[in-house]
Amino acid sequence: MTRYELIIYWSDVDQAYIVEVPELPGCMADGSTYQEAVSNAETIIREWIETAQQLGRVIPESRGRLVYA
């Protein structure tokens, strides 16, 4: 599987962990646990790529670490 950076944080508003995939516009997932959120993100990344392929869109290459804490 292609590896993309995941940004994971807790949302008090949603009462869930949120996962953003900055290299894939609009690609986000959530989960009630950290592990569930990451698992859901893996599914959403696959679906994002499949949809992009079906639409003939360019799929960005993973650029590695994008954000420095």
C-alpha positions as CSV (number, residue, x, y, z in Angstrom):
1,M,0.0,0.0,0.0
2,T,1.1,3.5,-0.7
3,R,2.1,5.3,2.4
4,Y,0.7,8.8,3.1
5,E,1.2,11.0,6.1
6,L,-1.6,10.8,8.7
7,I,-2.5,13.7,11.0
8,I,-4.4,12.3,14.0
9,Y,-6.0,14.3,16.7
10,W,-8.8,14.2,19.2
11,S,-11.9,16.3,18.6
12,D,-13.9,17.3,21.6
13,V,-16.7,18.5,19.3
14,D,-17.0,15.1,17.6
15,Q,-15.9,13.0,20.6
16,A,-13.7,11.1,18.2
17,Y,-10.2,10.8,16.8
18,I,-9.9,12.5,13.5
19,V,-7.5,11.5,10.8
20,E,-6.5,13.8,7.9
21,V,-4.5,12.7,4.9
22,P,-3.1,16.0,3.7
23,E,-1.7,14.7,0.4
24,L,-5.1,13.4,-0.7
25,P,-7.5,16.4,-0.8
26,G,-10.7,15.8,1.2
27,C,-9.5,12.4,2.5
28,M,-10.4,12.2,6.2
29,A,-11.7,9.5,8.6
30,D,-12.6,9.2,12.3
31,G,-13.0,6.7,15.0
32,S,-13.9,6.3,18.6
33,T,-10.5,4.9,19.3
34,Y,-7.1,5.8,17.9
35,Q,-6.8,2.3,16.3
36,E,-10.2,2.5,14.8
37,A,-9.5,5.9,13.3
38,V,-6.3,4.7,11.7
39,S,-8.0,1.6,10.4
40,N,-10.8,3.7,8.9
41,A,-8.2,6.0,7.4
42,E,-6.5,3.0,5.6
43,T,-9.9,2.1,4.1
44,I,-10.7,5.6,3.1
45,I,-7.2,6.0,1.4
46,R,-7.9,2.9,-0.7
47,E,-11.3,4.1,-1.6
48,W,-9.9,7.6,-2.5
49,I,-7.3,6.0,-4.8
50,E,-9.9,3.7,-6.4
51,T,-12.2,6.6,-7.1
52,A,-9.4,8.8,-8.5
53,Q,-8.4,5.9,-10.8
54,Q,-12.0,5.5,-12.0
55,L,-12.3,9.2,-12.7
56,G,-8.9,9.3,-14.5
57,R,-7.4,11.7,-11.9
58,V,-3.7,11.9,-10.9
59,I,-2.9,10.1,-7.7
60,P,-0.3,12.0,-5.7
61,E,2.9,10.2,-4.8
62,S,3.6,9.9,-1.1
63,R,6.2,12.6,-0.2
64,G,7.0,11.2,3.3
65,R,7.0,13.4,6.3
66,L,5.3,16.8,5.6
67,V,4.9,18.3,9.0
68,Y,7.4,18.8,11.7
69,A,6.3,18.9,15.3
